Amino acid sequence: MVDISSLTSTATSAGFGGITGFLIGYAIKKVVRILLVIVGLVFVAFVFLEYQKIITVDWNKIQATTMAALGNVMSGQFLANSGIPGTEHITSTMTNFGIPLTGSLTAGLLLGFLRG
């Protein structure tokens, strides 16, 4: 026989995680889209100003800086070096919440990011 209180607790946890994940994923996609538009406009402005001989852009330095930043993000050093307190324990903290919450949060995050 199934205990109704544990089933209710699990359903509440999964529902809350799914809704929260969807909202976070949706917001992240909107913010990323806005940031990419801003970065693209800045890049176009640099190209235009360089074409007009108003400024000189060191594209090699920009490429090296960008590759170093992407390398830090891909290697997981981004959060470790961000200065945000508690980011070194994100994985262990998420595993303590349990499978229903983290699973539904992840599914909601993915769905929100795809729909946003």
The first five atom37 places (N, CA, C, CB, O) and aatype in JSON, in Angstrom:
{
  "aatype": [12, 19, 3, 9, 15, 15, 10, 16, 15, 16, 0, 16, 15, 0, 7, 13, 7, 7, 9, 16, 7, 13, 10, 9, 7, 18, 0, 9, 11, 11, 19, 19, 1, 9, 10, 10, 19, 9, 19, 7, 10, 19, 13, 19, 0, 13, 19, 13, 10, 6, 18, 5, 11, 9, 9, 16, 19, 3, 17, 2, 11, 9, 5, 0, 16, 16, 12, 0, 0, 10, 7, 2, 19, 12, 15, 7, 5, 13, 10, 0, 2, 15, 7, 9, 14, 7, 16, 6, 8, 9, 16, 15, 16, 12, 16, 2, 13, 7, 9, 14, 10, 16, 7, 15, 10, 16, 0, 7, 10, 10, 10, 7, 13, 10, 1, 7],
  "atom_mask": [
    [1, 1, 1, 1, 1],
    [1, 1, 1, 1, 1],
    [1, 1, 1, 1, 1],
    [1, 1, 1, 1, 1],
    [1, 1, 1, 1, 1],
    [1, 1, 1, 1, 1],
    [1, 1, 1, 1, 1],
    [1, 1, 1, 1, 1],
    [1, 1, 1, 1, 1],
    [1, 1, 1, 1, 1],
    [1, 1, 1, 1, 1],
    [1, 1, 1, 1, 1],
    [1, 1, 1, 1, 1],
    [1, 1, 1, 1, 1],
    [1, 1, 1, 0, 1],
    [1, 1, 1, 1, 1],
    [1, 1, 1, 0, 1],
    [1, 1, 1, 0, 1],
    [1, 1, 1, 1, 1],
    [1, 1, 1, 1, 1],
    [1, 1, 1, 0, 1],
    [1, 1, 1, 1, 1],
    [1, 1, 1, 1, 1],
    [1, 1, 1, 1, 1],
    [1, 1, 1, 0, 1],
    [1, 1, 1, 1, 1],
    [1, 1, 1, 1, 1],
    [1, 1, 1, 1, 1],
    [1, 1, 1, 1, 1],
    [1, 1, 1, 1, 1],
    [1, 1, 1, 1, 1],
    [1, 1, 1, 1, 1],
    [1, 1, 1, 1, 1],
    [1, 1, 1, 1, 1],
    [1, 1, 1, 1, 1],
    [1, 1, 1, 1, 1],
    [1, 1, 1, 1, 1],
    [1, 1, 1, 1, 1],
    [1, 1, 1, 1, 1],
    [1, 1, 1, 0, 1],
    [1, 1, 1, 1, 1],
    [1, 1, 1, 1, 1],
    [1, 1, 1, 1, 1],
    [1, 1, 1, 1, 1],
    [1, 1, 1, 1, 1],
    [1, 1, 1, 1, 1],
    [1, 1, 1, 1, 1],
    [1, 1, 1, 1, 1],
    [1, 1, 1, 1, 1],
    [1, 1, 1, 1, 1],
    [1, 1, 1, 1, 1],
    [1, 1, 1, 1, 1],
    [1, 1, 1, 1, 1],
    [1, 1, 1, 1, 1],
    [1, 1, 1, 1, 1],
    [1, 1, 1, 1, 1],
    [1, 1, 1, 1, 1],
    [1, 1, 1, 1, 1],
    [1, 1, 1, 1, 1],
    [1, 1, 1, 1, 1],
    [1, 1, 1, 1, 1],
    [1, 1, 1, 1, 1],
    [1, 1, 1, 1, 1],
    [1, 1, 1, 1, 1],
    [1, 1, 1, 1, 1],
    [1, 1, 1, 1, 1],
    [1, 1, 1, 1, 1],
    [1, 1, 1, 1, 1],
    [1, 1, 1, 1, 1],
    [1, 1, 1, 1, 1],
    [1, 1, 1, 0, 1],
    [1, 1, 1, 1, 1],
    [1, 1, 1, 1, 1],
    [1, 1, 1, 1, 1],
    [1, 1, 1, 1, 1],
    [1, 1, 1, 0, 1],
    [1, 1, 1, 1, 1],
    [1, 1, 1, 1, 1],
    [1, 1, 1, 1, 1],
    [1, 1, 1, 1, 1],
    [1, 1, 1, 1, 1],
    [1, 1, 1, 1, 1],
    [1, 1, 1, 0, 1],
    [1, 1, 1, 1, 1],
    [1, 1, 1, 1, 1],
    [1, 1, 1, 0, 1],
    [1, 1, 1, 1, 1],
    [1, 1, 1, 1, 1],
    [1, 1, 1, 1, 1],
    [1, 1, 1, 1, 1],
    [1, 1, 1, 1, 1],
    [1, 1, 1, 1, 1],
    [1, 1, 1, 1, 1],
    [1, 1, 1, 1, 1],
    [1, 1, 1, 1, 1],
    [1, 1, 1, 1, 1],
    [1, 1, 1, 1, 1],
    [1, 1, 1, 0, 1],
    [1, 1, 1, 1, 1],
    [1, 1, 1, 1, 1],
    [1, 1, 1, 1, 1],
    [1, 1, 1, 1, 1],
    [1, 1, 1, 0, 1],
    [1, 1, 1, 1, 1],
    [1, 1, 1, 1, 1],
    [1, 1, 1, 1, 1],
    [1, 1, 1, 1, 1],
    [1, 1, 1, 0, 1],
    [1, 1, 1, 1, 1],
    [1, 1, 1, 1, 1],
    [1, 1, 1, 1, 1],
    [1, 1, 1, 0, 1],
    [1, 1, 1, 1, 1],
    [1, 1, 1, 1, 1],
    [1, 1, 1, 1, 1],
    [1, 1, 1, 0, 1]
  ],
  "atom_positions": [
    [[0.83, -1.17, 0.0], [0.0, 0.0, 0.0], [0.88, 1.24, 0.0], [-0.95, -0.01, 1.2], [1.95, 1.25, 0.61]],
    [[0.43, 2.3, -0.68], [1.2, 3.53, -0.84], [0.77, 4.53, 0.22], [1.01, 4.12, -2.26], [-0.42, 4.76, 0.45]],
    [[1.77, 5.13, 0.86], [1.5, 6.16, 1.85], [1.15, 7.47, 1.14], [2.71, 6.35, 2.8], [1.98, 7.99, 0.38]],
    [[-0.03, 8.0, 1.36], [-0.52, 9.19, 0.66], [0.32, 10.42, 1.01], [-1.99, 9.45, 1.0], [0.54, 11.28, 0.15]],
    [[0.78, 10.53, 2.25], [1.54, 11.72, 2.65], [2.88, 11.79, 1.91], [1.78, 11.71, 4.16], [3.3, 12.88, 1.52]],
    [[3.55, 10.65, 1.71], [4.82, 10.68, 0.98], [4.58, 10.95, -0.5], [5.58, 9.35, 1.16], [5.39, 11.61, -1.16]],
    [[3.46, 10.42, -1.03], [3.12, 10.67, -2.43], [2.8, 12.15, -2.66], [1.94, 9.79, -2.86], [3.2, 12.72, -3.67]],
    [[2.09, 12.76, -1.73], [1.75, 14.18, -1.81], [3.01, 15.03, -1.73], [0.76, 14.57, -0.7], [3.17, 16.0, -2.47]],
    [[3.9, 14.67, -0.83], [5.15, 15.4, -0.67], [6.0, 15.3, -1.95], [5.95, 14.85, 0.53], [6.58, 16.29, -2.39]],
    [[6.06, 14.13, -2.53], [6.83, 13.94, -3.76], [6.2, 14.72, -4.92], [6.91, 12.44, -4.12], [6.92, 15.34, -5.7]],
    [[4.88, 14.68, -5.04], [4.19, 15.4, -6.11], [4.36, 16.91, -5.96], [2.7, 15.04, -6.14], [4.57, 17.61, -6.95]],
    [[4.28, 17.4, -4.74], [4.48, 18.83, -4.49], [5.9, 19.24, -4.85], [4.18, 19.17, -3.02], [6.12, 20.27, -5.49]],
    [[6.86, 18.43, -4.44], [8.27, 18.72, -4.74], [8.52, 18.71, -6.24], [9.18, 17.69, -4.04], [9.2, 19.6, -6.76]],
    [[7.97, 17.72, -6.94], [8.17, 17.62, -8.39], [7.47, 18.77, -9.11], [7.64, 16.27, -8.92], [8.02, 19.33, -10.05]],
    [[6.28, 19.12, -8.67], [5.55, 20.22, -9.31], [6.25, 21.56, -9.1], [0.0, 0.0, 0.0], [6.39, 22.34, -10.04]],
    [[6.69, 21.81, -7.88], [7.4, 23.05, -7.58], [8.7, 23.12, -8.38], [7.7, 23.16, -6.08], [9.03, 24.17, -8.94]],
    [[9.43, 22.01, -8.43], [10.68, 21.99, -9.18], [10.47, 22.21, -10.66], [0.0, 0.0, 0.0], [11.23, 22.92, -11.3]],
    [[9.42, 21.6, -11.22], [9.14, 21.76, -12.65], [8.76, 23.19, -13.01], [0.0, 0.0, 0.0], [9.26, 23.73, -13.99]],
    [[7.88, 23.79, -12.21], [7.47, 25.17, -12.48], [8.64, 26.13, -12.31], [6.31, 25.59, -11.56], [8.84, 27.01, -13.13]],
    [[9.4, 25.95, -11.24], [10.56, 26.81, -11.0], [11.59, 26.65, -12.12], [11.19, 26.49, -9.64], [12.14, 27.63, -12.6]],
    [[11.86, 25.42, -12.51], [12.81, 25.17, -13.59], [12.37, 25.8, -14.89], [0.0, 0.0, 0.0], [13.18, 26.37, -15.61]],
    [[11.06, 25.69, -15.21], [10.55, 26.29, -16.43], [10.75, 27.8, -16.42], [9.06, 25.96, -16.61], [11.19, 28.38, -17.41]],
    [[10.42, 28.45, -15.3], [10.56, 29.9, -15.21], [12.03, 30.33, -15.31], [9.96, 30.41, -13.9], [12.34, 31.33, -15.95]],
    [[12.92, 29.58, -14.68], [14.34, 29.9, -14.74], [14.87, 29.71, -16.16], [15.14, 29.02, -13.76], [15.59, 30.56, -16.67]],
    [[14.5, 28.6, -16.81], [14.95, 28.35, -18.18], [14.43, 29.41, -19.15], [0.0, 0.0, 0.0], [15.17, 29.87, -20.02]],
    [[13.17, 29.79, -18.99], [12.57, 30.81, -19.85], [13.31, 32.15, -19.68], [11.07, 30.98, -19.52], [13.63, 32.82, -20.66]],
    [[13.57, 32.53, -18.42], [14.26, 33.79, -18.15], [15.69, 33.76, -18.66], [14.25, 34.09, -16.66], [16.17, 34.76, -19.21]],
    [[16.37, 32.64, -18.49], [17.76, 32.54, -18.97], [17.82, 32.72, -20.48], [18.38, 31.18, -18.57], [18.69, 33.42, -20.99]],
    [[16.9, 32.09, -21.19], [16.92, 32.22, -22.65], [16.67, 33.66, -23.07], [15.86, 31.3, -23.28], [17.32, 34.14, -24.0]],
    [[15.76, 34.36, -22.41], [15.49, 35.76, -22.76], [16.7, 36.64, -22.48], [14.27, 36.28, -21.98], [17.05, 37.5, -23.3]],
    [[17.34, 36.44, -21.36], [18.52, 37.23, -21.0], [19.67, 36.95, -21.96], [18.96, 36.94, -19.55], [20.35, 37.87, -22.41]],
    [[19.88, 35.67, -22.29], [20.95, 35.31, -23.23], [20.69, 35.93, -24.6], [21.08, 33.78, -23.35], [21.61, 36.42, -25.24]],
    [[19.45, 35.91, -25.04], [19.1, 36.49, -26.34], [19.41, 37.99, -26.36], [17.61, 36.24, -26.67], [19.96, 38.5, -27.33]],
    [[19.04, 38.69, -25.29], [19.31, 40.13, -25.21], [20.81, 40.4, -25.18], [18.63, 40.74, -23.96], [21.3, 41.31, -25.86]],
    [[21.54, 39.61, -24.4], [23.0, 39.8, -24.34], [23.67, 39.54, -25.69], [23.6, 38.88, -23.28], [24.59, 40.25, -26.07]],
    [[23.21, 38.52, -26.4], [23.79, 38.24, -27.71], [23.5, 39.36, -28.71], [23.25, 36.91, -28.25], [24.36, 39.67, -29.55]],
    [[22.33, 39.96, -28.64], [22.03, 41.09, -29.52], [22.94, 42.26, -29.19], [20.55, 41.51, -29.39], [23.46, 42.91, -30.1]],
    [[23.14, 42.54, -27.91], [24.02, 43.64, -27.51], [25.45, 43.39, -27.96], [23.97, 43.84, -25.99], [26.11, 44.28, -28.5]],
    [[25.94, 42.17, -27.74], [27.31, 41.83, -28.15], [27.45, 41.93, -29.67], [27.69, 40.4, -27.68], [28.46, 42.42, -30.16]],
    [[26.44, 41.49, -30.4], [26.47, 41.6, -31.86], [26.5, 43.04, -32.33], [0.0, 0.0, 0.0], [27.23, 43.37, -33.26]],
    [[25.7, 43.9, -31.69], [25.7, 45.32, -32.07], [27.03, 45.99, -31.76], [24.57, 46.05, -31.35], [27.5, 46.83, -32.54]],
    [[27.64, 45.63, -30.64], [28.96, 46.18, -30.3], [29.99, 45.72, -31.33], [29.4, 45.76, -28.87], [30.82, 46.5, -31.77]],
    [[29.93, 44.45, -31.7], [30.85, 43.91, -32.7], [30.68, 44.63, -34.04], [30.63, 42.4, -32.88], [31.67, 44.99, -34.68]],
    [[29.44, 44.84, -34.47], [29.18, 45.55, -35.72], [29.68, 46.99, -35.63], [27.66, 45.52, -36.06], [30.21, 47.52, -36.6]],
    [[29.5, 47.62, -34.47], [29.99, 48.98, -34.29], [31.51, 49.03, -34.4], [29.53, 49.55, -32.92], [32.06, 49.94, -35.03]],
    [[32.2, 48.06, -33.8], [33.66, 48.02, -33.91], [34.11, 47.84, -35.35], [34.23, 46.89, -33.05], [35.03, 48.51, -35.81]],
    [[33.46, 46.95, -36.06], [33.82, 46.71, -37.47], [33.58, 47.97, -38.29], [33.0, 45.52, -38.05], [34.41, 48.34, -39.12]],
    [[32.45, 48.62, -38.07], [32.12, 49.84, -38.82], [33.13, 50.95, -38.52], [30.69, 50.31, -38.49], [33.63, 51.6, -39.44]],
    [[33.42, 51.16, -37.23], [34.37, 52.22, -36.87], [35.77, 51.92, -37.37], [34.39, 52.4, -35.36], [36.51, 52.83, -37.73]],
    [[36.15, 50.64, -37.4], [37.45, 50.3, -37.95], [37.46, 50.5, -39.47], [37.81, 48.84, -37.6], [38.46, 50.95, -40.02]],
    [[36.38, 50.16, -40.13], [36.26, 50.36, -41.57], [36.35, 51.85, -41.94], [34.94, 49.76, -42.09], [36.91, 52.2, -42.97]],
    [[35.8, 52.7, -41.1], [35.83, 54.14, -41.33], [37.16, 54.77, -40.89], [34.68, 54.8, -40.6], [37.33, 55.98, -41.0]],
    [[38.09, 53.95, -40.4], [39.42, 54.38, -39.93], [39.32, 55.33, -38.74], [40.18, 55.06, -41.07], [40.18, 56.2, -38.56]],
    [[38.29, 55.16, -37.93], [38.14, 55.98, -36.73], [38.89, 55.34, -35.56], [36.64, 56.16, -36.37], [39.5, 56.04, -34.76]],
    [[38.84, 54.02, -35.47], [39.56, 53.29, -34.42], [40.35, 52.15, -35.05], [38.58, 52.75, -33.34], [40.12, 51.78, -36.2]],
    [[41.28, 51.6, -34.28], [42.01, 50.41, -34.68], [41.74, 49.33, -33.63], [43.55, 50.69, -34.82], [41.94, 49.55, -32.43]],
    [[41.29, 48.18, -34.08], [40.93, 47.1, -33.18], [41.97, 45.98, -33.3], [39.5, 46.56, -33.5], [42.29, 45.54, -34.4]],
    [[42.49, 45.54, -32.16], [43.42, 44.42, -32.12], [42.61, 43.13, -32.04], [44.42, 44.54, -30.92], [42.32, 42.65, -30.95]],
    [[42.25, 42.58, -33.21], [41.38, 41.4, -33.26], [42.06, 40.17, -32.67], [40.98, 41.11, -34.7], [41.38, 39.29, -32.14]],
    [[43.39, 40.1, -32.74], [44.1, 38.96, -32.15], [43.95, 38.94, -30.64], [45.59, 39.0, -32.53], [43.77, 37.88, -30.04]],
    [[44.03, 40.13, -30.02], [43.87, 40.2, -28.57], [42.43, 39.87, -28.16], [44.25, 41.61, -28.05], [42.21, 39.19, -27.16]],
    [[41.45, 40.33, -28.94], [40.05, 40.01, -28.66], [39.82, 38.51, -28.78], [39.11, 40.78, -29.62], [39.12, 37.92, -27.96]],
    [[40.42, 37.89, -29.8], [40.26, 36.45, -29.97], [40.9, 35.68, -28.82], [40.88, 36.01, -31.3], [40.31, 34.74, -28.31]],
    [[42.09, 36.09, -28.41], [42.78, 35.4, -27.31], [41.99, 35.53, -26.0], [44.2, 35.96, -27.13], [41.87, 34.57, -25.25]],
    [[41.46, 36.72, -25.73], [40.67, 36.94, -24.52], [39.4, 36.12, -24.55], [40.35, 38.43, -24.36], [39.02, 35.52, -23.54]],
    [[38.72, 36.1, -25.7], [37.49, 35.33, -25.83], [37.75, 33.84, -25.66], [36.84, 35.6, -27.18], [36.98, 33.15, -24.98]],
    [[38.8, 33.34, -26.27], [39.11, 31.92, -26.15], [39.47, 31.55, -24.71], [40.26, 31.54, -27.1], [39.11, 30.47, -24.23]],
    [[40.18, 32.44, -24.01], [40.51, 32.18, -22.6], [39.25, 32.16, -21.75], [41.49, 33.24, -22.07], [39.12, 31.31, -20.86]],
    [[38.31, 33.08, -22.01], [37.07, 33.11, -21.25], [36.23, 31.87, -21.53], [36.27, 34.37, -21.59], [35.66, 31.28, -20.61]],
    [[36.15, 31.46, -22.79], [35.4, 30.25, -23.14], [36.05, 29.01, -22.55], [35.29, 30.11, -24.65], [35.36, 28.08, -22.14]],
    [[37.37, 29.0, -22.5], [38.07, 27.88, -21.88], [37.76, 27.76, -20.4], [0.0, 0.0, 0.0], [37.6, 26.65, -19.88]],
    [[37.66, 28.91, -19.71], [37.3, 28.89, -18.29], [35.88, 28.4, -18.08], [37.47, 30.28, -17.68], [35.61, 27.66, -17.13]],
    [[34.97, 28.81, -18.94], [33.57, 28.39, -18.81], [33.46, 26.9, -19.07], [32.65, 29.18, -19.77], [32.78, 26.19, -18.33]],
    [[34.11, 26.42, -20.12], [34.01, 25.01, -20.47], [34.68, 24.1, -19.45], [34.61, 24.78, -21.83], [34.26, 22.95, -19.27]],
    [[35.73, 24.59, -18.79], [36.43, 23.75, -17.83], [35.81, 23.8, -16.44], [37.88, 24.16, -17.75], [36.26, 23.1, -15.53]],
    [[34.8, 24.62, -16.27], [34.13, 24.71, -14.97], [34.79, 25.7, -14.03], [0.0, 0.0, 0.0], [34.39, 25.79, -12.87]],
    [[35.77, 26.44, -14.49], [36.44, 27.41, -13.66], [35.67, 28.71, -13.52], [37.81, 27.68, -14.2], [36.0, 29.55, -12.69]],
    [[34.64, 28.89, -14.34], [33.88, 30.13, -14.33], [33.23, 30.37, -12.97], [32.82, 30.12, -15.43], [33.39, 31.45, -12.4]],
    [[32.51, 29.39, -12.45], [31.86, 29.56, -11.16], [32.87, 29.57, -10.02], [30.85, 28.47, -10.94], [32.68, 30.28, -9.03]],
    [[33.93, 28.79, -10.16], [34.93, 28.74, -9.1], [35.64, 30.08, -8.94], [35.95, 27.63, -9.38], [36.0, 30.46, -7.83]],
    [[35.83, 30.8, -10.04], [36.51, 32.09, -10.0], [35.56, 33.27, -9.99], [37.44, 32.2, -11.17], [36.0, 34.41, -10.1]],
    [[34.26, 33.02, -9.86], [33.29, 34.1, -9.97], [33.21, 34.95, -8.73], [31.93, 33.55, -10.29], [32.76, 36.09, -8.79]],
    [[33.63, 34.42, -7.59], [33.52, 35.17, -6.35], [32.14, 35.06, -5.71], [0.0, 0.0, 0.0], [31.88, 35.71, -4.7]],
    [[31.27, 34.25, -6.29], [29.94, 34.07, -5.73], [30.05, 33.06, -4.59], [28.91, 33.6, -6.81], [30.51, 31.94, -4.81]],
    [[29.63, 33.44, -3.39], [29.76, 32.51, -2.27], [28.91, 31.26, -2.46], [29.37, 33.19, -0.96], [27.76, 31.36, -2.9]],
    [[29.46, 30.12, -2.14], [28.71, 28.87, -2.17], [28.69, 28.16, -3.5], [0.0, 0.0, 0.0], [28.12, 27.08, -3.58]],
    [[29.3, 28.71, -4.55], [29.23, 28.07, -5.85], [30.06, 26.8, -5.91], [29.69, 29.02, -6.92], [29.85, 25.97, -6.79]],
    [[31.0, 26.63, -5.02], [31.81, 25.41, -5.05], [31.03, 24.2, -4.53], [33.08, 25.6, -4.23], [31.47, 23.06, -4.69]],
    [[29.88, 24.44, -3.89], [29.1, 23.34, -3.33], [27.77, 23.12, -4.05], [28.85, 23.6, -1.87], [26.86, 22.5, -3.49]],
    [[27.64, 23.62, -5.27], [26.35, 23.52, -5.98], [25.98, 22.06, -6.22], [26.41, 24.27, -7.31], [24.83, 21.67, -5.99]],
    [[26.91, 21.26, -6.66], [26.59, 19.86, -6.97], [26.17, 19.1, -5.73], [27.79, 19.18, -7.61], [25.17, 18.38, -5.76]],
    [[26.91, 19.25, -4.65], [26.55, 18.51, -3.43], [25.24, 19.01, -2.85], [27.66, 18.64, -2.39], [24.48, 18.21, -2.29]],
    [[24.95, 20.29, -2.97], [23.69, 20.82, -2.46], [22.52, 20.3, -3.27], [23.71, 22.35, -2.47], [21.5, 19.93, -2.69]],
    [[22.64, 20.25, -4.59], [21.54, 19.78, -5.43], [21.25, 18.31, -5.2], [21.86, 20.02, -6.9], [20.09, 17.89, -5.3]],
    [[22.26, 17.52, -4.89], [21.99, 16.11, -4.64], [21.26, 15.9, -3.32], [23.29, 15.32, -4.65], [20.58, 14.89, -3.16]],
    [[21.37, 16.83, -2.39], [20.67, 16.71, -1.12], [19.18, 16.99, -1.23], [21.28, 17.64, -0.11], [18.42, 16.61, -0.35]],
    [[18.73, 17.66, -2.3], [17.32, 17.98, -2.46], [16.49, 16.76, -2.86], [17.15, 19.07, -3.49], [15.28, 16.74, -2.61]],
    [[17.09, 15.78, -3.46], [16.36, 14.58, -3.83], [16.05, 14.53, -5.31], [0.0, 0.0, 0.0], [16.07, 15.55, -6.01]],
    [[15.75, 13.34, -5.78], [15.52, 13.1, -7.19], [14.27, 13.8, -7.72], [15.42, 11.62, -7.44], [14.35, 14.38, -8.8]],
    [[13.12, 13.78, -7.03], [11.94, 14.42, -7.62], [12.14, 15.91, -7.88], [10.75, 14.24, -6.7], [11.74, 16.41, -8.94]],
    [[12.74, 16.62, -6.94], [12.93, 18.06, -7.12], [13.97, 18.35, -8.19], [13.35, 18.71, -5.81], [13.71, 19.15, -9.1]],
    [[15.14, 17.72, -8.11], [16.19, 18.02, -9.09], [15.83, 17.52, -10.48], [17.5, 17.4, -8.65], [16.15, 18.18, -11.47]],
    [[15.17, 16.38, -10.56], [14.75, 15.87, -11.87], [13.72, 16.76, -12.53], [0.0, 0.0, 0.0], [13.84, 17.07, -13.72]],
    [[12.71, 17.17, -11.77], [11.69, 18.04, -12.35], [12.23, 19.43, -12.61], [10.47, 18.11, -11.43], [11.83, 20.09, -13.57]],
    [[13.15, 19.9, -11.77], [13.78, 21.2, -12.01], [14.58, 21.17, -13.3], [14.69, 21.59, -10.82], [14.52, 22.11, -14.09]],
    [[15.32, 20.1, -13.53], [16.1, 19.97, -14.76], [15.2, 19.87, -15.98], [17.01, 18.75, -14.68], [15.46, 20.51, -17.0]],
    [[14.16, 19.07, -15.88], [13.22, 18.94, -17.01], [12.52, 20.26, -17.29], [12.18, 17.84, -16.72], [12.37, 20.64, -18.45]],
    [[12.09, 20.96, -16.24], [11.45, 22.26, -16.41], [12.4, 23.29, -16.99], [0.0, 0.0, 0.0], [12.01, 24.1, -17.83]],
    [[13.66, 23.27, -16.54], [14.66, 24.19, -17.05], [14.88, 23.98, -18.55], [15.98, 24.02, -16.3], [14.94, 24.94, -19.32]],
    [[14.99, 22.74, -18.94], [15.17, 22.42, -20.36], [13.96, 22.84, -21.18], [15.43, 20.92, -20.53], [14.1, 23.43, -22.25]],
    [[12.78, 22.54, -20.69], [11.55, 22.89, -21.39], [11.39, 24.41, -21.49], [10.35, 22.27, -20.69], [11.01, 24.93, -22.54]],
    [[11.68, 25.1, -20.4], [11.59, 26.57, -20.4], [12.6, 27.2, -21.35], [0.0, 0.0, 0.0], [12.3, 28.18, -22.03]],
    [[13.8, 26.62, -21.39], [14.82, 27.15, -22.29], [14.44, 26.91, -23.74], [16.18, 26.52, -21.98], [14.68, 27.77, -24.59]],
    [[13.86, 25.76, -24.04], [13.46, 25.47, -25.4], [12.25, 26.3, -25.84], [13.15, 24.0, -25.53], [12.17, 26.69, -27.01]],
    [[11.33, 26.55, -24.93], [10.13, 27.31, -25.26], [10.34, 28.83, -25.25], [9.02, 26.96, -24.3], [9.6, 29.57, -25.9]],
    [[11.36, 29.29, -24.51], [11.58, 30.73, -24.35], [12.06, 31.35, -25.55], [0.0, 0.0, 0.0], [12.29, 32.56, -25.56]]
  ]
}
